[in-house]
Amino acid sequence: MMMSFFSQFTSPYFMGVPLIALSIALPCVLSPTPLSRWLNNQLISLQTWFINRFTNQLLMPLNVGGHKWALLFTSMMMFLITINVLGLLPCTFTPTTQLSMNTGPAVPLWLATVIIGMRNQSTMALGHLLPEGAPTPLIPMFIIIETISLFIRPLALGVRLTANLTAGHLLIQLIATAVSVLAPMMMTVAILTAAVLFLLTLLQIAVVMIQAYVFVLLLTLYLQEDV
């Protein structure tokens, strides 16, 4: 039973070829592109409005030097939202439930913020390793702690996204299994459980979108310290 619950997190294969690459490329195919006409349809207009609002909200705390990251962060946000929501469909695979998938973009983006900080303002970047007013005997310990917290940031990004999506998928599958087991015996309880499953699915849709936003927001906060 436990193997069947966790089997949804293994990449499916077709003729010996893992389909995780197809799952990753699918959001790029489904994303609507603006047309050459002066007036776009409602879907593209809604997408444009959402991207503009998100970009303005995301870049508000950054100075002008950090605005060049707008395209990268917005693309990452749209990619994560699309792939997370598609993973809630039946008989689908969610690549972002894999820790390796989430730490893949987290590590280079975090490393880029560290390198930019060391290049543009190395004194301030190194100053983050030592809190202001720290007692002299505790300075080595503070430096070690802050260094560990700095290097654990990309892992925390990946683990946060992986844990939240995995927990949500497992909970949905557990309740769905309970509905299928209770339906032949207690129909009333099964209907109530199905209603809970429906509400949980709506909540999970909100969670996967919020987690995608938090992933990009934390990267923005890391960049804010170094630009």
C-alpha positions, 0 to 999 in steps of 0.5 A: 500500500505504501509503495502504491501511494509513493509510486506517483512520485516516480517518473513514468517510462515509455519504451524505456524512456523517462517522460519527465522531460516531456512533463518539464517541456509541456508548460512551454507548449501550453503557454499562450503567445501574444498574437500580431493583432492589436486586440488579443483574446481574454486568455492572453489579456489575463495572462498579461495582466497577471504577469505585469502585476506579479512583476511590479510586486516582485521588483518593488523592493529591488533597485534598478540593478535588480530589474534585469532579473525580471524576465528570469523570475517571471518565467520561473514563476509561470513555469512553476505554477503551470507545472504544479497545477498540471500535476494535480490532474489525474494520471499525471506526474509532477516533476516538482515533487522531486528534490533534484528537480527543485534544487536544480534551478535553486542552486545556480540562481542562489549562487548567481546572487552570491557571486553578484554580491561579492562582485558589486559590494563584497564588504557588505556581502561579507558583513552579513556573516557577522551580526552587528554588535556581536560579542568578540568571543562569539564572533567565530561561532557567529561566522560559522552559523551564518556561513552554514545558513548561507549555504543551506539556502538553496537546499531550503528552497528545494525542500520547501517546495518538494515537501509541500507538494508531496504532502498535498499529493499524498493527502489527496490520494489518501482521502481518494482511497478512503472514498473508494473504500467507503463507497460500497459500505457507507455511501453517506460517509463516502459523499461527505469524504468526497466533499472534503476531497473536493475542498482539499483539491481547491486548497491544494491548487492555491498551495501549489500557486503560493509555493511557486510564488514563495520560491521566486520571492525568496530568490528575490529577497536573496538578490535584494541583499546583494544588489 
